[in-house]
């Protein structure tokens, strides 16, 4: 029997660095023992970006916002969906 686990997480600016490190597997300590780090080079992103999630997302928001007002410090900047 097949199954899918779906999860949605709201991410604020203070957590973007940690989410980026987690997604890119920049650490050697993984709680999931099924991760095959030898195959991590096969991962790819569908959006061109640098290695810094926070800088990329804040730059995208600043380039595309319609007003000159600053973004709230406690604003949710991304919704991460994992299937």
PDB file of N, CA, C and O in Angstrom, chain B, residues numbered from 101:
ATOM      1  N   UNK B 101       0.838  -1.184   0.000  1.00  0.00           N
ATOM      2  CA  UNK B 101       0.000   0.000   0.000  1.00  0.00           C
ATOM      3  C   UNK B 101       0.881   1.244   0.000  1.00  0.00           C
ATOM      4  O   UNK B 101       1.797   1.362   0.814  1.00  0.00           O
ATOM      5  N   UNK B 102       0.608   2.156  -0.900  1.00  0.00           N
ATOM      6  CA  UNK B 102       1.375   3.393  -1.004  1.00  0.00           C
ATOM      7  C   UNK B 102       0.751   4.473  -0.134  1.00  0.00           C
ATOM      8  O   UNK B 102      -0.452   4.462   0.129  1.00  0.00           O
ATOM      9  N   UNK B 103       1.579   5.397   0.304  1.00  0.00           N
ATOM     10  CA  UNK B 103       1.076   6.520   1.072  1.00  0.00           C
ATOM     11  C   UNK B 103       1.966   7.725   0.854  1.00  0.00           C
ATOM     12  O   UNK B 103       3.126   7.602   0.461  1.00  0.00           O
ATOM     13  N   UNK B 104       1.400   8.892   1.117  1.00  0.00           N
ATOM     14  CA  UNK B 104       2.115  10.150   0.971  1.00  0.00           C
ATOM     15  C   UNK B 104       1.967  10.924   2.275  1.00  0.00           C
ATOM     16  O   UNK B 104       0.889  10.965   2.869  1.00  0.00           O
ATOM     17  N   UNK B 105       3.043  11.523   2.701  1.00  0.00           N
ATOM     18  CA  UNK B 105       2.998  12.401   3.866  1.00  0.00           C
ATOM     19  C   UNK B 105       3.176  13.821   3.348  1.00  0.00           C
ATOM     20  O   UNK B 105       4.164  14.119   2.678  1.00  0.00           O
ATOM     21  N   UNK B 106       2.233  14.689   3.652  1.00  0.00           N
ATOM     22  CA  UNK B 106       2.307  16.084   3.235  1.00  0.00           C
ATOM     23  C   UNK B 106       2.384  16.955   4.480  1.00  0.00           C
ATOM     24  O   UNK B 106       1.725  16.694   5.487  1.00  0.00           O
ATOM     25  N   UNK B 107       3.202  17.990   4.387  1.00  0.00           N
ATOM     26  CA  UNK B 107       3.408  18.882   5.527  1.00  0.00           C
ATOM     27  C   UNK B 107       3.570  20.294   5.000  1.00  0.00           C
ATOM     28  O   UNK B 107       4.187  20.506   3.956  1.00  0.00           O
ATOM     29  N   UNK B 108       3.007  21.280   5.732  1.00  0.00           N
ATOM     30  CA  UNK B 108       3.169  22.673   5.370  1.00  0.00           C
ATOM     31  C   UNK B 108       3.713  23.408   6.583  1.00  0.00           C
ATOM     32  O   UNK B 108       3.212  23.236   7.694  1.00  0.00           O
ATOM     33  N   UNK B 109       4.726  24.219   6.375  1.00  0.00           N
ATOM     34  CA  UNK B 109       5.367  24.940   7.461  1.00  0.00           C
ATOM     35  C   UNK B 109       5.512  26.403   7.077  1.00  0.00           C
ATOM     36  O   UNK B 109       6.019  26.716   6.000  1.00  0.00           O
ATOM     37  N   UNK B 110       5.070  27.300   7.951  1.00  0.00           N
ATOM     38  CA  UNK B 110       5.262  28.734   7.748  1.00  0.00           C
ATOM     39  C   UNK B 110       6.637  29.097   8.286  1.00  0.00           C
ATOM     40  O   UNK B 110       6.998  28.700   9.394  1.00  0.00           O
ATOM     41  N   UNK B 111       7.404  29.849   7.508  1.00  0.00           N
ATOM     42  CA  UNK B 111       8.780  30.175   7.898  1.00  0.00           C
ATOM     43  C   UNK B 111       8.951  31.687   7.943  1.00  0.00           C
ATOM     44  O   UNK B 111       8.648  32.391   6.980  1.00  0.00           O
ATOM     45  N   UNK B 112       9.437  32.166   9.069  1.00  0.00           N
ATOM     46  CA  UNK B 112       9.736  33.597   9.238  1.00  0.00           C
ATOM     47  C   UNK B 112      11.219  33.834   8.978  1.00  0.00           C
ATOM     48  O   UNK B 112      11.971  32.880   8.783  1.00  0.00           O
ATOM     49  N   UNK B 113      11.639  35.073   8.973  1.00  0.00           N
ATOM     50  CA  UNK B 113      13.005  35.412   8.565  1.00  0.00           C
ATOM     51  C   UNK B 113      14.072  34.806   9.471  1.00  0.00           C
ATOM     52  O   UNK B 113      15.150  34.451   8.993  1.00  0.00           O
ATOM     53  N   UNK B 114      13.799  34.681  10.757  1.00  0.00           N
ATOM     54  CA  UNK B 114      14.793  34.119  11.670  1.00  0.00           C
ATOM     55  C   UNK B 114      15.084  32.648  11.431  1.00  0.00           C
ATOM     56  O   UNK B 114      16.127  32.148  11.854  1.00  0.00           O
ATOM     57  N   UNK B 115      14.178  31.946  10.757  1.00  0.00           N
ATOM     58  CA  UNK B 115      14.354  30.513  10.519  1.00  0.00           C
ATOM     59  C   UNK B 115      14.860  30.186   9.118  1.00  0.00           C
ATOM     60  O   UNK B 115      15.126  29.022   8.821  1.00  0.00           O
ATOM     61  N   UNK B 116      14.997  31.190   8.252  1.00  0.00           N
ATOM     62  CA  UNK B 116      15.364  30.916   6.865  1.00  0.00           C
ATOM     63  C   UNK B 116      16.756  30.305   6.721  1.00  0.00           C
ATOM     64  O   UNK B 116      16.960  29.441   5.869  1.00  0.00           O
ATOM     65  N   UNK B 117      17.708  30.733   7.529  1.00  0.00           N
ATOM     66  CA  UNK B 117      19.066  30.177   7.437  1.00  0.00           C
ATOM     67  C   UNK B 117      19.042  28.697   7.814  1.00  0.00           C
ATOM     68  O   UNK B 117      19.662  27.872   7.143  1.00  0.00           O
ATOM     69  N   UNK B 118      18.329  28.365   8.881  1.00  0.00           N
ATOM     70  CA  UNK B 118      18.236  26.972   9.303  1.00  0.00           C
ATOM     71  C   UNK B 118      17.527  26.101   8.282  1.00  0.00           C
ATOM     72  O   UNK B 118      17.936  24.964   8.045  1.00  0.00           O
ATOM     73  N   UNK B 119      16.464  26.624   7.672  1.00  0.00           N
ATOM     74  CA  UNK B 119      15.745  25.865   6.644  1.00  0.00           C
ATOM     75  C   UNK B 119      16.656  25.631   5.442  1.00  0.00           C
ATOM     76  O   UNK B 119      16.676  24.538   4.876  1.00  0.00           O
ATOM     77  N   UNK B 120      17.405  26.653   5.056  1.00  0.00           N
ATOM     78  CA  UNK B 120      18.343  26.499   3.934  1.00  0.00           C
ATOM     79  C   UNK B 120      19.410  25.460   4.222  1.00  0.00           C
ATOM     80  O   UNK B 120      19.720  24.634   3.364  1.00  0.00           O
ATOM     81  N   UNK B 121      19.974  25.491   5.421  1.00  0.00           N
ATOM     82  CA  UNK B 121      20.987  24.496   5.789  1.00  0.00           C
ATOM     83  C   UNK B 121      20.393  23.099   5.808  1.00  0.00           C
ATOM     84  O   UNK B 121      21.040  22.145   5.374  1.00  0.00           O
ATOM     85  N   UNK B 122      19.174  22.964   6.304  1.00  0.00           N
ATOM     86  CA  UNK B 122      18.515  21.669   6.347  1.00  0.00           C
ATOM     87  C   UNK B 122      18.248  21.137   4.933  1.00  0.00           C
ATOM     88  O   UNK B 122      18.544  19.980   4.634  1.00  0.00           O
ATOM     89  N   UNK B 123      17.690  21.987   4.071  1.00  0.00           N
ATOM     90  CA  UNK B 123      17.340  21.559   2.719  1.00  0.00           C
ATOM     91  C   UNK B 123      18.570  21.214   1.888  1.00  0.00           C
ATOM     92  O   UNK B 123      18.523  20.301   1.064  1.00  0.00           O
ATOM     93  N   UNK B 124      19.662  21.928   2.096  1.00  0.00           N
ATOM     94  CA  UNK B 124      20.882  21.668   1.342  1.00  0.00           C
ATOM     95  C   UNK B 124      21.781  20.636   2.027  1.00  0.00           C
ATOM     96  O   UNK B 124      22.844  20.295   1.507  1.00  0.00           O
ATOM     97  N   UNK B 125      21.357  20.139   3.191  1.00  0.00           N
ATOM     98  CA  UNK B 125      22.110  19.149   3.974  1.00  0.00           C
ATOM     99  C   UNK B 125      23.544  19.612   4.219  1.00  0.00           C
ATOM    100  O   UNK B 125      24.500  18.884   3.953  1.00  0.00           O
ATOM    101  N   UNK B 126      23.673  20.826   4.728  1.00  0.00           N
ATOM    102  CA  UNK B 126      24.990  21.403   4.991  1.00  0.00           C
ATOM    103  C   UNK B 126      25.634  20.883   6.267  1.00  0.00           C
ATOM    104  O   UNK B 126      26.808  21.156   6.513  1.00  0.00           O
ATOM    105  N   UNK B 127      24.894  20.142   7.083  1.00  0.00           N
ATOM    106  CA  UNK B 127      25.457  19.604   8.315  1.00  0.00           C
ATOM    107  C   UNK B 127      25.673  18.103   8.169  1.00  0.00           C
ATOM    108  O   UNK B 127      25.102  17.471   7.281  1.00  0.00           O
ATOM    109  N   UNK B 128      26.489  17.543   9.034  1.00  0.00           N
ATOM    110  CA  UNK B 128      26.750  16.109   9.000  1.00  0.00           C
ATOM    111  C   UNK B 128      25.868  15.337   9.970  1.00  0.00           C
ATOM    112  O   UNK B 128      25.856  14.106   9.950  1.00  0.00           O
ATOM    113  N   UNK B 129      25.128  16.048  10.817  1.00  0.00           N
ATOM    114  CA  UNK B 129      24.287  15.412  11.815  1.00  0.00           C
ATOM    115  C   UNK B 129      22.857  15.324  11.288  1.00  0.00           C
ATOM    116  O   UNK B 129      22.150  16.330  11.242  1.00  0.00           O
ATOM    117  N   UNK B 130      22.426  14.119  10.888  1.00  0.00           N
ATOM    118  CA  UNK B 130      21.083  13.921  10.350  1.00  0.00           C
ATOM    119  C   UNK B 130      20.303  13.006  11.276  1.00  0.00           C
ATOM    120  O   UNK B 130      20.771  11.920  11.620  1.00  0.00           O
ATOM    121  N   UNK B 131      19.106  13.442  11.687  1.00  0.00           N
ATOM    122  CA  UNK B 131      18.276  12.597  12.536  1.00  0.00           C
ATOM    123  C   UNK B 131      17.663  11.448  11.737  1.00  0.00           C
ATOM    124  O   UNK B 131      17.344  10.405  12.307  1.00  0.00           O
ATOM    125  N   UNK B 132      17.496  11.625  10.434  1.00  0.00           N
ATOM    126  CA  UNK B 132      16.972  10.565   9.582  1.00  0.00           C
ATOM    127  C   UNK B 132      18.145   9.719   9.083  1.00  0.00           C
ATOM    128  O   UNK B 132      18.946  10.182   8.271  1.00  0.00           O
ATOM    129  N   UNK B 133      18.242   8.507   9.559  1.00  0.00           N
ATOM    130  CA  UNK B 133      19.371   7.635   9.205  1.00  0.00           C
ATOM    131  C   UNK B 133      19.258   7.080   7.794  1.00  0.00           C
ATOM    132  O   UNK B 133      20.212   6.484   7.295  1.00  0.00           O
ATOM    133  N   UNK B 134      18.095   7.263   7.127  1.00  0.00           N
ATOM    134  CA  UNK B 134      17.911   6.766   5.766  1.00  0.00           C
ATOM    135  C   UNK B 134      18.474   7.703   4.708  1.00  0.00           C
ATOM    136  O   UNK B 134      18.460   7.368   3.523  1.00  0.00           O
ATOM    137  N   UNK B 135      18.970   8.868   5.109  1.00  0.00           N
ATOM    138  CA  UNK B 135      19.538   9.815   4.149  1.00  0.00           C
ATOM    139  C   UNK B 135      20.857   9.260   3.618  1.00  0.00           C
ATOM    140  O   UNK B 135      21.763   8.926   4.382  1.00  0.00           O
ATOM    141  N   UNK B 136      20.941   9.169   2.297  1.00  0.00           N
ATOM    142  CA  UNK B 136      22.168   8.720   1.642  1.00  0.00           C
ATOM    143  C   UNK B 136      22.921   9.954   1.156  1.00  0.00           C
ATOM    144  O   UNK B 136      22.634  10.478   0.080  1.00  0.00           O
ATOM    145  N   UNK B 137      23.886  10.418   1.952  1.00  0.00           N
ATOM    146  CA  UNK B 137      24.605  11.648   1.624  1.00  0.00           C
ATOM    147  C   UNK B 137      25.458  11.503   0.368  1.00  0.00           C
ATOM    148  O   UNK B 137      25.859  12.507  -0.221  1.00  0.00           O
ATOM    149  N   UNK B 138      25.738  10.291  -0.042  1.00  0.00           N
ATOM    150  CA  UNK B 138      26.509  10.071  -1.271  1.00  0.00           C
ATOM    151  C   UNK B 138      25.704  10.461  -2.513  1.00  0.00           C
ATOM    152  O   UNK B 138      26.281  10.681  -3.579  1.00  0.00           O
ATOM    153  N   UNK B 139      24.387  10.548  -2.385  1.00  0.00           N
ATOM    154  CA  UNK B 139      23.537  10.890  -3.522  1.00  0.00           C
ATOM    155  C   UNK B 139      23.051  12.336  -3.467  1.00  0.00           C
ATOM    156  O   UNK B 139      22.253  12.740  -4.314  1.00  0.00           O
ATOM    157  N   UNK B 140      23.506  13.121  -2.500  1.00  0.00           N
ATOM    158  CA  UNK B 140      23.046  14.506  -2.364  1.00  0.00           C
ATOM    159  C   UNK B 140      23.400  15.355  -3.581  1.00  0.00           C
ATOM    160  O   UNK B 140      22.709  16.332  -3.867  1.00  0.00           O
ATOM    161  N   UNK B 141      24.451  15.006  -4.295  1.00  0.00           N
ATOM    162  CA  UNK B 141      24.830  15.779  -5.485  1.00  0.00           C
ATOM    163  C   UNK B 141      23.778  15.658  -6.593  1.00  0.00           C
ATOM    164  O   UNK B 141      23.801  16.440  -7.543  1.00  0.00           O
ATOM    165  N   UNK B 142      22.873  14.710  -6.491  1.00  0.00           N
ATOM    166  CA  UNK B 142      21.821  14.547  -7.492  1.00  0.00           C
ATOM    167  C   UNK B 142      20.625  15.473  -7.243  1.00  0.00           C
ATOM    168  O   UNK B 142      19.757  15.604  -8.106  1.00  0.00           O
ATOM    169  N   UNK B 143      20.573  16.109  -6.079  1.00  0.00           N
ATOM    170  CA  UNK B 143      19.488  17.039  -5.777  1.00  0.00           C
ATOM    171  C   UNK B 143      19.613  18.280  -6.662  1.00  0.00           C
ATOM    172  O   UNK B 143      20.717  18.677  -7.034  1.00  0.00           O
ATOM    173  N   UNK B 144      18.481  18.882  -6.992  1.00  0.00           N
ATOM    174  CA  UNK B 144      18.508  20.103  -7.783  1.00  0.00           C
ATOM    175  C   UNK B 144      17.368  21.016  -7.344  1.00  0.00           C
ATOM    176  O   UNK B 144      16.387  20.559  -6.757  1.00  0.00           O
ATOM    177  N   UNK B 145      17.503  22.296  -7.631  1.00  0.00           N
ATOM    178  CA  UNK B 145      16.494  23.292  -7.310  1.00  0.00           C
ATOM    179  C   UNK B 145      15.797  23.703  -8.598  1.00  0.00           C
ATOM    180  O   UNK B 145      16.419  23.784  -9.657  1.00  0.00           O
ATOM    181  N   UNK B 146      14.507  23.960  -8.496  1.00  0.00           N
ATOM    182  CA  UNK B 146      13.747  24.404  -9.662  1.00  0.00           C
ATOM    183  C   UNK B 146      13.850  25.905  -9.878  1.00  0.00           C
ATOM    184  O   UNK B 146      13.413  26.410 -10.912  1.00  0.00           O
ATOM    185  N   UNK B 147      14.418  26.624  -8.920  1.00  0.00           N
ATOM    186  CA  UNK B 147      14.595  28.064  -9.010  1.00  0.00           C
ATOM    187  C   UNK B 147      16.080  28.360  -8.851  1.00  0.00           C
ATOM    188  O   UNK B 147      16.733  27.828  -7.953  1.00  0.00           O
ATOM    189  N   UNK B 148      16.610  29.212  -9.725  1.00  0.00           N
ATOM    190  CA  UNK B 148      18.015  29.600  -9.595  1.00  0.00           C
ATOM    191  C   UNK B 148      18.186  30.434  -8.341  1.00  0.00           C
ATOM    192  O   UNK B 148      17.450  31.399  -8.131  1.00  0.00           O
ATOM    193  N   UNK B 149      19.136  30.078  -7.517  1.00  0.00           N
ATOM    194  CA  UNK B 149      19.369  30.781  -6.272  1.00  0.00           C
ATOM    195  C   UNK B 149      20.806  30.584  -5.845  1.00  0.00           C
ATOM    196  O   UNK B 149      21.525  29.747  -6.390  1.00  0.00           O
ATOM    197  N   UNK B 150      21.221  31.384  -4.843  1.00  0.00           N
ATOM    198  CA  UNK B 150      22.551  31.221  -4.264  1.00  0.00           C
ATOM    199  C   UNK B 150      22.426  30.255  -3.089  1.00  0.00           C
ATOM    200  O   UNK B 150      21.386  29.618  -2.922  1.00  0.00           O
ATOM    201  N   UNK B 151      23.446  30.142  -2.295  1.00  0.00           N
ATOM    202  CA  UNK B 151      23.429  29.248  -1.139  1.00  0.00           C
ATOM    203  C   UNK B 151      22.796  29.881   0.093  1.00  0.00           C
ATOM    204  O   UNK B 151      22.733  29.240   1.142  1.00  0.00           O
ATOM    205  N   UNK B 152      22.326  31.122  -0.006  1.00  0.00           N
ATOM    206  CA  UNK B 152      21.768  31.815   1.146  1.00  0.00           C
ATOM    207  C   UNK B 152      20.270  32.057   0.936  1.00  0.00           C
ATOM    208  O   UNK B 152      19.891  32.998   0.239  1.00  0.00           O
ATOM    209  N   UNK B 153      19.416  31.217   1.535  1.00  0.00           N
ATOM    210  CA  UNK B 153      17.962  31.339   1.393  1.00  0.00           C
ATOM    211  C   UNK B 153      17.474  32.712   1.833  1.00  0.00           C
ATOM    212  O   UNK B 153      16.674  33.340   1.140  1.00  0.00           O
ATOM    213  N   UNK B 154      17.948  33.174   2.972  1.00  0.00           N
ATOM    214  CA  UNK B 154      17.448  34.432   3.533  1.00  0.00           C
ATOM    215  C   UNK B 154      17.693  35.588   2.584  1.00  0.00           C
ATOM    216  O   UNK B 154      16.785  36.376   2.318  1.00  0.00           O
ATOM    217  N   UNK B 155      18.904  35.697   2.072  1.00  0.00           N
ATOM    218  CA  UNK B 155      19.236  36.793   1.151  1.00  0.00           C
ATOM    219  C   UNK B 155      18.413  36.688  -0.133  1.00  0.00           C
ATOM    220  O   UNK B 155      17.913  37.698  -0.627  1.00  0.00           O
ATOM    221  N   UNK B 156      18.268  35.488  -0.674  1.00  0.00           N
ATOM    222  CA  UNK B 156      17.515  35.300  -1.916  1.00  0.00           C
ATOM    223  C   UNK B 156      16.041  35.667  -1.755  1.00  0.00           C
ATOM    224  O   UNK B 156      15.469  36.344  -2.609  1.00  0.00           O
ATOM    225  N   UNK B 157      15.433  35.219  -0.662  1.00  0.00           N
ATOM    226  CA  UNK B 157      14.005  35.467  -0.453  1.00  0.00           C
ATOM    227  C   UNK B 157      13.753  36.934  -0.155  1.00  0.00           C
ATOM    228  O   UNK B 157      12.802  37.512  -0.682  1.00  0.00           O
ATOM    229  N   UNK B 158      14.578  37.543   0.672  1.00  0.00           N
ATOM    230  CA  UNK B 158      14.405  38.966   0.954  1.00  0.00           C
ATOM    231  C   UNK B 158      14.628  39.808  -0.299  1.00  0.00           C
ATOM    232  O   UNK B 158      13.936  40.807  -0.498  1.00  0.00           O
ATOM    233  N   UNK B 159      15.573  39.425  -1.142  1.00  0.00           N
ATOM    234  CA  UNK B 159      15.807  40.148  -2.395  1.00  0.00           C
ATOM    235  C   UNK B 159      14.610  40.007  -3.327  1.00  0.00           C
ATOM    236  O   UNK B 159      14.203  40.982  -3.959  1.00  0.00           O
ATOM    237  N   UNK B 160      14.041  38.807  -3.421  1.00  0.00           N
ATOM    238  CA  UNK B 160      12.869  38.587  -4.262  1.00  0.00           C
ATOM    239  C   UNK B 160      11.686  39.429  -3.781  1.00  0.00           C
ATOM    240  O   UNK B 160      10.990  40.047  -4.586  1.00  0.00           O
ATOM    241  N   UNK B 161      11.465  39.449  -2.478  1.00  0.00           N
ATOM    242  CA  UNK B 161      10.357  40.236  -1.921  1.00  0.00           C
ATOM    243  C   UNK B 161      10.566  41.720  -2.193  1.00  0.00           C
ATOM    244  O   UNK B 161       9.631  42.405  -2.607  1.00  0.00           O
ATOM    245  N   UNK B 162      11.762  42.222  -1.971  1.00  0.00           N
ATOM    246  CA  UNK B 162      12.037  43.651  -2.201  1.00  0.00           C
ATOM    247  C   UNK B 162      11.911  44.029  -3.672  1.00  0.00           C
ATOM    248  O   UNK B 162      11.474  45.135  -3.991  1.00  0.00           O
ATOM    249  N   UNK B 163      12.292  43.120  -4.571  1.00  0.00           N
ATOM    250  CA  UNK B 163      12.187  43.398  -6.005  1.00  0.00           C
ATOM    251  C   UNK B 163      10.746  43.393  -6.491  1.00  0.00           C
ATOM    252  O   UNK B 163      10.429  44.069  -7.469  1.00  0.00           O
ATOM    253  N   UNK B 164       9.861  42.643  -5.829  1.00  0.00           N
ATOM    254  CA  UNK B 164       8.503  42.439  -6.343  1.00  0.00           C
ATOM    255  C   UNK B 164       7.392  43.048  -5.500  1.00  0.00           C
ATOM    256  O   UNK B 164       6.221  42.907  -5.851  1.00  0.00           O
ATOM    257  N   UNK B 165       7.715  43.715  -4.412  1.00  0.00           N
ATOM    258  CA  UNK B 165       6.637  44.300  -3.605  1.00  0.00           C
ATOM    259  C   UNK B 165       6.097  45.550  -4.289  1.00  0.00           C
ATOM    260  O   UNK B 165       6.813  46.248  -5.007  1.00  0.00           O
ATOM    261  N   UNK B 166       4.804  45.815  -4.046  1.00  0.00           N
ATOM    262  CA  UNK B 166       4.136  46.907  -4.754  1.00  0.00           C
ATOM    263  C   UNK B 166       4.163  48.236  -4.007  1.00  0.00           C
ATOM    264  O   UNK B 166       3.798  49.263  -4.578  1.00  0.00           O
ATOM    265  N   UNK B 167       4.584  48.241  -2.757  1.00  0.00           N
ATOM    266  CA  UNK B 167       4.649  49.501  -2.010  1.00  0.00           C
ATOM    267  C   UNK B 167       6.074  49.725  -1.513  1.00  0.00           C
ATOM    268  O   UNK B 167       6.933  48.849  -1.613  1.00  0.00           O
ATOM    269  N   UNK B 168       6.296  50.901  -0.986  1.00  0.00           N
ATOM    270  CA  UNK B 168       7.638  51.207  -0.482  1.00  0.00           C
ATOM    271  C   UNK B 168       7.764  50.904   1.006  1.00  0.00           C
ATOM    272  O   UNK B 168       8.824  51.124   1.592  1.00  0.00           O
ATOM    273  N   UNK B 169       6.699  50.402   1.623  1.00  0.00           N
ATOM    274  CA  UNK B 169       6.727  50.082   3.043  1.00  0.00           C
ATOM    275  C   UNK B 169       7.632  48.895   3.312  1.00  0.00           C
ATOM    276  O   UNK B 169       7.787  48.009   2.472  1.00  0.00           O
ATOM    277  N   UNK B 170       8.220  48.891   4.483  1.00  0.00           N
ATOM    278  CA  UNK B 170       9.095  47.785   4.884  1.00  0.00           C
ATOM    279  C   UNK B 170       8.255  46.558   5.236  1.00  0.00           C
ATOM    280  O   UNK B 170       7.097  46.677   5.637  1.00  0.00           O
ATOM    281  N   UNK B 171       8.849  45.396   5.081  1.00  0.00           N
ATOM    282  CA  UNK B 171       8.199  44.150   5.460  1.00  0.00           C
ATOM    283  C   UNK B 171       8.257  44.020   6.974  1.00  0.00           C
ATOM    284  O   UNK B 171       9.287  44.311   7.581  1.00  0.00           O
ATOM    285  N   UNK B 172       7.171  43.588   7.586  1.00  0.00           N
ATOM    286  CA  UNK B 172       7.151  43.410   9.046  1.00  0.00           C
ATOM    287  C   UNK B 172       8.223  42.428   9.476  1.00  0.00           C
ATOM    288  O   UNK B 172       8.503  41.459   8.771  1.00  0.00           O
ATOM    289  N   UNK B 173       8.820  42.675  10.622  1.00  0.00           N
ATOM    290  CA  UNK B 173       9.882  41.803  11.126  1.00  0.00           C
ATOM    291  C   UNK B 173       9.373  40.418  11.482  1.00  0.00           C
ATOM    292  O   UNK B 173      10.134  39.452  11.427  1.00  0.00           O
ATOM    293  N   UNK B 174       8.084  40.298  11.852  1.00  0.00           N
ATOM    294  CA  UNK B 174       7.532  38.999  12.219  1.00  0.00           C
ATOM    295  C   UNK B 174       6.692  38.383  11.088  1.00  0.00           C
ATOM    296  O   UNK B 174       5.899  37.475  11.337  1.00  0.00           O
ATOM    297  N   UNK B 175       6.858  38.864   9.863  1.00  0.00           N
ATOM    298  CA  UNK B 175       6.068  38.367   8.739  1.00  0.00           C
ATOM    299  C   UNK B 175       6.507  36.961   8.336  1.00  0.00           C
ATOM    300  O   UNK B 175       7.682  36.606   8.429  1.00  0.00           O
ATOM    301  N   UNK B 176       5.545  36.184   7.894  1.00  0.00           N
ATOM    302  CA  UNK B 176       5.849  34.877   7.307  1.00  0.00           C
ATOM    303  C   UNK B 176       6.338  35.147   5.891  1.00  0.00           C
ATOM    304  O   UNK B 176       5.623  35.736   5.081  1.00  0.00           O
ATOM    305  N   UNK B 177       7.575  34.711   5.594  1.00  0.00           N
ATOM    306  CA  UNK B 177       8.158  35.012   4.291  1.00  0.00           C
ATOM    307  C   UNK B 177       7.952  33.895   3.285  1.00  0.00           C
ATOM    308  O   UNK B 177       7.818  34.161   2.091  1.00  0.00           O
ATOM    309  N   UNK B 178       7.925  32.661   3.740  1.00  0.00           N
ATOM    310  CA  UNK B 178       7.676  31.539   2.816  1.00  0.00           C
ATOM    311  C   UNK B 178       6.785  30.511   3.502  1.00  0.00           C
ATOM    312  O   UNK B 178       6.733  30.426   4.729  1.00  0.00           O
ATOM    313  N   UNK B 179       6.094  29.741   2.688  1.00  0.00           N
ATOM    314  CA  UNK B 179       5.377  28.560   3.133  1.00  0.00           C
ATOM    315  C   UNK B 179       6.062  27.380   2.481  1.00  0.00           C
ATOM    316  O   UNK B 179       6.047  27.244   1.258  1.00  0.00           O
ATOM    317  N   UNK B 180       6.658  26.534   3.287  1.00  0.00           N
ATOM    318  CA  UNK B 180       7.381  25.378   2.744  1.00  0.00           C
ATOM    319  C   UNK B 180       6.423  24.191   2.724  1.00  0.00           C
ATOM    320  O   UNK B 180       5.842  23.834   3.749  1.00  0.00           O
ATOM    321  N   UNK B 181       6.265  23.589   1.559  1.00  0.00           N
ATOM    322  CA  UNK B 181       5.417  22.410   1.418  1.00  0.00           C
ATOM    323  C   UNK B 181       6.294  21.221   1.074  1.00  0.00           C
ATOM    324  O   UNK B 181       7.114  21.279   0.158  1.00  0.00           O
ATOM    325  N   UNK B 182       6.114  20.159   1.811  1.00  0.00           N
ATOM    326  CA  UNK B 182       6.914  18.953   1.614  1.00  0.00           C
ATOM    327  C   UNK B 182       5.969  17.794   1.382  1.00  0.00           C
ATOM    328  O   UNK B 182       5.045  17.576   2.166  1.00  0.00           O
ATOM    329  N   UNK B 183       6.185  17.061   0.331  1.00  0.00           N
ATOM    330  CA  UNK B 183       5.400  15.856   0.052  1.00  0.00           C
ATOM    331  C   UNK B 183       6.268  14.638   0.226  1.00  0.00           C
ATOM    332  O   UNK B 183       5.801  13.515   0.038  1.00  0.00           O
TER     333      UNK B 183
END
